Amino acid sequence: MPFLTPWFALLPHGLPWVALGTCLLILAGWLVSILIVWRRGGSCFWILFPLTHPLALLNDLIRWRDKAWMALSFYLLGMILWAWGGYRSHQHEFGHMHRILAQLKYEAQPIRAPDLARVSPDPERNRWDHPYLKPLAEAASGDQDAAKVQESLDQFYGAYQRPRSRTELAEDPADRTKTPSSFYQPFLKYGRLAADLQLSQTEPEQYQSVTLPQDMASSVAQVAPWVERLKRDTPQLAEALQRPENHYPYAWEKGFAMLLPHLSTLRNMATAHAIRTIHHAILGESEAARQSTLLGFELCATQSMDLIISRLVQAAMLQVTLEGMHAALTKHLWDAPTWEAMDQQLQRFEFLDSAANCIRSERAFGQSSIEPIIQGGFSQSNQALAQLTGSDQASKSLSANTWLVDQVISPFSQAFLCKQWRLCLEVYATMIRDLEQCSLRAASGAWVKARVHWDQESYRSKGIFAQLLLPALNQFQDSLFKTQSLIHLTRTCIQLELIYLKQGQYPERLASLNLEDYPGMGLDPMTGKPLPYQSLDQGLGFELYSFGLNGEDDGGFPQEQTSAKANHSGDDLLIRVAPREMQPPRFILSP
């Protein structure tokens, strides 16, 4: 029966045969005891077999003691086989898992979450011990109600909260074009914030009569007070980020239950300072925009822990910081040394190199969280699994006599769960190896060929823990590729801006760049081919794009602009610098 093969592969060593042998021995004991009663004429005991079996066995022991040993022998052999099989299965599965953990220890890899902890920092040098960031650090302990803690943080860092209007906004159809949209649209984001700020000061019933900002001047008037409020917190944040050590007090011992309350706040900070950069760029305030951008880079560097969620948040923070830089690029705000300094900042971020370590960290968290479940009794493991999956059904189905159930089932349940985790560890090892090879291939070849294509479903069929814990690695890897590609495109834009500062216009062809000190800069990292480039407005602007992860030229169109008739989804990453991009679009209330 082929359909049973996957299930047999998930069962612990020897369980199918031990279970079959035990059942046969118990059945033999039943039949022998009923046969004895029947041969002796006690037919009333086997009419309702097996419900009357206990009475038949009692009858054997009292009246025909010389024959009762036969049935008892079968029962005793069944008990011995089950106990011996449970012991052997337990030893086999735990021995296999311990060999895997011993190999990880030999390779100096983190095994449990506390192994990820860094050395104890000097409070005077650690940025998370600064009074301004201390509330975020204290919230990581999880000793208080999470909702109340988040509410307290939102109040303390209220300057970074952006207003959210209670209605949807849409671009004025008259401002829409059929050309592909630039990935960075800082002035659109600025205009949307201005509209949201105005709506936040208006009662919902008056929305239809309100006039939203229609030009840059009215947008600046709306955003300026919000930026001024943000400036009041900036000196404290800058002082905290100047500290050289970056050790967040993660509660490693809690495993997957560890709280990360700082992530959303850091992302809000990065977004707020990107908008501040856009604001200063619009006003031509180059130094203020430079300081705000550098602060954004430091915020991104603060999120440096190799956790999947941390890296994803860091990637999002860097993308919004680059959007602020794009506004400065469009306004030609900085001189050559400043742009070269920004290029050096971008070289700090290598997301592809951190991917494998992120999976190692996930594995360590899993070991800390799953180990108590594996080592617990059947009832305890059942309840822990119910909590892990967010369900309470498992605990409700337990027998009232949990002690007896634990004694009978626990050896095999522990072996079963141990095998599930061992299979999950093997999948983690495969993913780590794939990501390390991907990083090596990406360093010298096209990224579309280096990218790993995982069959998520086949991995998630490797037991219950693989199904519960394995992250959506395709999405994680794609996000890292996308962010690293944006870094590459931005660095190319900086080189183009340096030419503009010298010549007063952008070059007609990308080949005009002198990139001897920047190997591969003019190439699309996704394909290894020259980046598609076009000069705009007689050299006053340009557009540049990467083919994206599908490796095909979609004309610069991203996925959301790809025609429904297309035979694949476009995912080009286009950057456009042009004077016409400086005006924010007009917004209207969605019907």
N, C-alpha and C positions, 0 to 999 in steps of 0.2 A: 504494500500500500504506500505509494510514493508520497501521498499527502501527509503521512505520519512522520516522514523523515526529518523535516525541520524541527518538529517537537522533540523527537528523540535526541537530537543534537543538543538541546537545551537542558536535558535532564542530567542530574549528577551521575557520576560514575557508578555503574552497577544497579541503579535503582530499578530499571525495568525488569531485570531478571530476579532481583531480590523480591520485588513486589509480586511478580508472577509466582515464584516459588513459595512465598509465604501464603498467598491466597490458595494455592493448591493444597498445601499442608493443612490449612484451616478447613478447607472444604473436605479433605479426606477425614479429618477428625469428626466433622459433623456427620458425614455419611456413615462412618464406622459406629458412632454412638447410636444413631438412629437404627442401623442394621441390628445392633445388639438388642435394642429394645424390641424391635419387630420380631427377631428370632425367638425372643423370650415370651412373646405374646402380648406385649404392652403397646398395642397399636394406637391407643389414645395419645401417645406421646409424639407420634410422627405424622399424625393426620394434618396438622397445621405447620409442619416444618417449613422454615427454620424458627418460627416464632416459639414453638414448644421445645426447642432444643435445650435450653437450660434445664427444663424439667426432666428431659430424657437423660441428660448428663447426671443430674442429681440422683435419678432412679438407678443409673448404672453404679454409681458410687456406693449406694446403700444396699442394693439387692444383689448385684453381680460384680462384686469387687474384683474378682479374678479376671474379668474381661474389660473393666473400665480403663485399665492402664493403656490399652491400645489407642483409644481416642485421645487420652491425655498426652500420650507420647507424640502424636501428630501435632497437638497444640503446642507442646513444649518445643518441638523442633521448629515450628513456625515462629515462635517468639525468639528462639535463639538465632534463627536465620535473619530475622528482621533487625535484631540488635547488632549482630555481627556485621550485617550489610550496612547499617547506618554508620557504625564505627569506621569501616573500611572506606565508605564513600566520603565521610567527613575528613578522614586523614588524606585521602587522595586529592580532593579538591583544595583543601587548605594548604597542603604541601605544594601543589602547583602554583597557587597564588603567592605563597611566601617566596618561592623561587623567583617569581617575577619581581616582587618587591626587593628581594636581595640584589637582583641585577640592577635595579634602579638605584639602590643605595651605592652599589659598587661604581656606578657611572656618575655619582654625585648629583643625581637629579632629585628634585623635591618629591617626596613621597606623600606627605600629609600637609595640610594647609599651614600649620605652624612652621614648617620648613621654609616657607616663603618669607617669613618675617625677617626684616633687616635689623641691623644692630641698633641698639638704643641710641637715639640721637641726643645731641646737646640741646636742651630747650632754648638756649639763647641763639642757637644757629638754625634751628628747625622752623621752617615757615609755618607749620601747622600749630606751633606753640605760640605764635604771635597772637595777641589779643583779638585781632580782627578776624583771623581764621579759626581761633580756638573753638567757637561754638560748633563749627562743622566737625572738628575732631572729636569733641565730647559727644556729639550725637551718634558716633559710630559704636558706642558701647551697647546700645540697644536696651539699656536698663529702664527706659521710659517708654510710654506709649508712642508708637511711630507716628501716628497722625498728629499728636500734640507737638512732637519734636519738629515735624515738618512745618507745622503752622508757626512755631516759634522762629524757625530759620527764615521762613518767608517774611516775617515781620522784621527780623534783624537785617536781612539783606533786601529790604523792600525797594531800594533804589534801582535794583536790576530787573525788577518786574515790569514787563511791558503790558500796556492795557490790551484787553481783548474785547472787541466790540461784540454786542449780542446779535449781530446780523452779519450775513456774508457780504463781502465786497467783491466786485468784479471790475476788470479793466473796461474802460469805455470802448465799445466796438470800433469807434472811429480811430482809436489809437493802435489797433491791432494790425499786424502785418503777417504776410505769409512766409517771411524769411525765418530761418531757424533762430531760436532764441539763444542768447549768450547764457552760458552756465552762471556767470556772475552778473547779477542785475542789481547792483547796490542802490541805484536811484529809485528803482521800483520798490525795493524793501523800505527805503527811506520814505517814499510817498505813502506806502501802506501804513507805516507807523504814524505818519501825520494824520491820515484819515481815522485811524483807530483812536488816536488821542482826542481828536475832535468829537468823535461819536461817544467816547467815554465821558465827556462833559455834557452830553445831551440826553434827555429823557427818551426812552424808546418810542413813545408815542409821537415824538417830534422828529424822528429820523427822516421822514419823507420830505420835510421842509428844510432840512439842514443843507448847507452848501459846503461840499467837501473841498479841500485844497485843489486848486486847478493849475497851479504853477509852482515853480521852485520857491519863490519868495513866500507864498502862503504856507508851503510845507515847512520851510525853515522857521517861520513864526510859531508854528505849532510844536515843533520838535525842540526848539532852543531851551524852553524851561525844563524839559525832561533831561536834557544833556547837562544843564547847570546843576540839577539835583544829583546827577550821577557824579559830577566832579567833586562833590563834597566827600564822597567815600573813596575817591581815587588815591589820595595820598596814603591812607592807611593800607589799602590793598598793595600799592607799589612798595611800601616799606616792608610788608610781609613777604612779598615775592623776591625781595633783594636778599633774603636770607639764603645761604648756600645749600642747606640741607633740606631734603624733601621726603620726609618720612611720615606718612599718614598712619594713624594708630588703628589699623585694621583689626577687627576682632576675629583673628584667624581660627580660634578654637571653635567657632560656631559654624564653620564650613559654609554650606550653601545658604544657611540662615543668616550669614553675615550681612549687616546693613551697610549701604553705601550712600549715605545721605548727601555727600558732597558733590556727587556727579551732576545732578540737575542744577545746583547752584553755580558750579563752575561753568556749565554750559550757558547759563543765563548771563554770567559775567562776561564771557567771551563774546556773546551776541551783542550785549550792551556796548562793549567797547568797540566792536566792529561798526556799530551804528554811530558811535561817537566819532570814529575815524572818518566815516562818510560825511558827517556833519561838518567837521573841520575842513575836509577836502572841498566841500561846496563853498565854504567861506574863504578858502585860500589860506587857511592857517596851517602852514606846513609843519611847524615844530610840534604843535598840539597833536596833529594827525600822526606824526612819527612816534611820539611818546605813547599814544593810545595803541598804535599797532604793535610796538615792542611789548607793551603790557599784555596784549592779546597773545603774543608768542610765548611769554612767560607763563601765562595761564595754561596754554596748551602743553608746555613742558612739565607743568605741575602734575598733569595727568599721565604719569609715566609708568604706572604699574602694569605688568604684563598679565592683565585679565581681559577677557574678550570684551566685556561690557565697558571696561575702562578705555580700551583702544578704540572701540566704536565711538565713544563719547569724545575722545581726543580727536578722532578724524572729523567728527562733526564740528568741533570747536575750531579746528584749523581751517576748515572750509569757510566758516563765517569770517574768520580773521582775514583770509585771502580775499574775501569779497570787499572788505574795507580797503585792502591794498589796491584792489581793482579801481576803486573810486579815485585814489591818489594817482594811479596810473593814467586814468582818463583825463584828469585835470593837470597832468604833468607837474605834480606838486613838489617833487624832491629833486635834488641834484644827484650827480653820478655817485659820489661816495655814499650817500644815503641808500641808494638802490643797491649798491654792492654790499652794504651791511645787511640789507633785507635778504639778499641772496644767500649770505652766510647763515642767516637765521633759518632759512628753508632747508639748508643742508643738514640741519640737526635732526630732521625727521625721516626715519627709514622704517616705514610701517611693515614692509614685506619681511624684513629681518626679524621682527618681533612676533610673527604669527605662530611659529612653532612653540615659542616659550609661553604664549597664551594658552595653548592646548595643554602644555605641561602643568600650568597653574590650575586649569580646569580639572585635570586629573587629580591633582593634589587635594583640591576641594572635595572632589568626589570621594576620595579615599577617607577623608576625615568624616564625611557625612554618612557613608555607606558602611564603614567598619562596625559601628555599634549595631546597625541593623543586622549585619551578618552574624555577629557573635551573640545576639540575643536569642531568647527562646522563641518558639513559634508564635505565641500570642503577642509577645513584645514586638517581634519583627512585623507581624501583621498590622499592628497599630501604627508602627513607625512608617511603614509603607503607605498606609492610609493617609497619614499626615503629609508625606512627601508628594503624593498625588492629589492632595486636597480633597480627599474623600473620607467619609467616616463609615462607609458600608462594611469595610472589612472587619472593623472592631465589633460591629453589631452582630456579626455572624458567628462569633466565637462561642464555644461551648461554655457552660457555666463552670464545668470542672476544668479550668485551664491548666492546672498542675498536671493532671493525667494526660491531657492533650499534648502538653509540652514534652513530657517524658517519652511519649510514643513517637511524636512527629519531629521534634526539634533536631535530632541528628541529620535527618534527611533534608529538613527545611533549611538548616544552616549550610549544608553541602550544596543545595540547589541555589541559594542566594549567592554563595561564594562563587559558583560557576558562572552565574549571570554577571557578576562583577569582574571575574577574570576575563570573560569574553569582551566586556566593555573595555578593560585595560588593553587588550590586544588591539581593539579598534583605535583607541587613543594612540597606541604606538605606531600603527599604520598611518594615521593622520599626521603625526609629528614627522615621521620619515618623509611623507609626501610633501609637507610644507617646507622642510629643509631642502629637499631636492628642487622644489619650486623656486626657492630663494636663490639657489645657485644657478639655475637655468635663467632666471630673470635677470641676473647680473650680467649675462653675456649674450642674451638672445631675446627674441620677441616674446612679450608677455602672454600673448594669446596661446603660444605653444608651451610656455612654462606653467600656465595655469592648470591646477589640478581639477579634474572633473570627478566628483564623488557621486556614487550611487547612494543617496541618502537612505533609500528604502532598504537596500541590502544591509547597510550598517545598522539600521534601527531594528533589523530582524535578529540581531545578535543578543537577544535576551531583553528582560524587562528594564534593566538599568540603562542599556544602550538606547532603548526607546524613550526613556524618561529624560536622560541627561545629555545625550549627544547634541551639541549645538548645531544650529543651521549653518554648517561650515561653508557651504557654497556662498551664502549671503555674506558671511563674515569675510571670506577671502575676496569676494568681488568688491566689497566696500574698501578694503585696503588697497586693492589695485586702482580703484577709482581715485582715491585720495592721493596716492603716489603719482598717478598720472596728472592730476591737477597741479601738484607741486612742480612736476616737470614742465608743464605748460606755462605756469607762472614764472618759472625761472627763465624760460625762453622769452616770455614777454618782457622781462627785465632787460635782457640783452637787446631786444628791439628798442626799448625805451632809451638805452644808453646811446644807440645810434641816433635816435630822434633828438636827443639833447645836443649831439655834435653837429648834425646836419640840418635840423629843423623839419625833418620829415622821416617817415618810416621807409625802409627799403622796398623796392619793387618785388624783389625775390628774397626768399629766406636764405638762399645760398650766399647772399651778400654778407651775412654775418661772419665775423672772424671768431670762430669757436675753437681755436687750437687748444685753449686752456679748458674747454668745456666739451669733452668728447661725448658724442651722442646727443648733444643739446638740440640740434636741428632735426632729429629723427623722432618719429612716433614710437614710444617705447612699446606700445601694444603690438606693432607690426614690424618694427625695425626699418620702416620706409620713411622717406622725408615727410615731415608734417605738412598737411595741406595748408597753404598760406595764401592770402590775398590782400593786397594793399587797397585801401579805401580812401575816397575823398581826396584824390591827388596827394597821397602820402600823409594825410592828416590822421588816418586811422588804419586799422587792419583787422582781419579775423584769422583765427588760427584754431585748428581743431585736431583732436585725436580720434581715431576710428572707433575706439571703445572696445569692449570685451568680445564683441562678435567678429572683430577683425575686418569688417566691411565698411566701405565708404557710404554712409547714409546722407551725404551732402551736408553734414554738420547738424542734422536734426537729432534731437534727443528722443527718448522713448515716448514722452507724452505728446510730441508733435508728429510722430510717425503716422502715416496714413493707415487707416484700418485695412486698406487693400494691399498693403505691403505684405510680402511673404515672410518677413521676419521683423522683429522689433528693433528699431534703431536705438543706438545708445552712444552716439557721438558726443564728445565733450568739446563744445565750442566756446572760445573766448573772443569777444569782439570789443575792440577799443575804437570808438568813433565819436565825434562831437555830438551826433544826434542822439547818442545814448545818455547824454547828461540830463535830459529833462525827465522827471518822473511822469509816468502815465497818469491820466485822470481816472479816478475810481468812481463807480456808481454803486448804489445798493442793488444787490442781486434781486431779481424779481421773485 
